[in-house]
Amino acid sequence: MRRTKVAQIFKKTGNLRAVQLLLGHTKMDSTVRYLGVDLDDALTLLEGIDL
């Protein structure tokens, strides 16, 4: 359930940082690996997010 819910949030919002915070990950690459997202795609999305 945990992975499914955050995967749905990521798909709807594209907000990788929000997913990282929800999961309590300190490193973005941990979140990327957890979701099974391609790193280049994740970085492209991340560039569009104001941190």
C-alpha positions as CSV (number, residue, x, y, z in Angstrom):
1,M,0.0,0.0,0.0
2,R,2.8,2.4,0.8
3,R,4.5,2.2,-2.5
4,T,1.2,2.2,-4.4
5,K,0.0,5.4,-2.8
6,V,3.2,7.4,-3.3
7,A,3.4,6.1,-6.9
8,Q,-0.1,7.4,-7.5
9,I,0.8,10.8,-5.9
10,F,4.0,11.0,-8.1
11,K,2.0,10.1,-11.3
12,K,-0.7,12.7,-10.6
13,T,1.6,15.5,-9.5
14,G,5.0,14.7,-10.9
15,N,6.3,16.1,-7.6
16,L,9.3,13.9,-6.7
17,R,10.2,16.2,-3.7
18,A,6.8,15.7,-2.1
19,V,7.1,12.0,-2.5
20,Q,10.6,12.1,-0.9
21,L,9.2,14.0,2.1
22,L,6.3,11.6,2.5
23,L,8.6,8.6,2.5
24,G,11.1,10.2,4.8
25,H,14.0,9.7,2.5
26,T,17.0,12.0,2.9
27,K,18.4,11.3,-0.5
28,M,16.5,11.9,-3.7
29,D,18.2,8.9,-5.4
30,S,16.6,6.6,-2.7
31,T,13.2,7.9,-3.7
32,V,13.9,7.4,-7.4
33,R,15.0,3.8,-6.8
34,Y,12.0,3.2,-4.6
35,L,9.6,4.3,-7.3
36,G,11.5,2.6,-10.1
37,V,11.7,5.9,-12.0
38,D,14.5,6.5,-14.5
39,L,17.0,8.9,-13.0
40,D,17.1,11.2,-16.1
41,D,13.3,11.5,-16.1
42,A,13.3,12.2,-12.3
43,L,16.0,14.9,-12.7
44,T,14.0,16.5,-15.6
45,L,10.9,16.6,-13.3
46,L,12.9,17.9,-10.4
47,E,14.3,20.8,-12.5
48,G,10.7,22.1,-12.8
49,I,10.1,22.0,-9.1
50,D,11.0,25.0,-6.9
51,L,12.7,23.7,-3.8
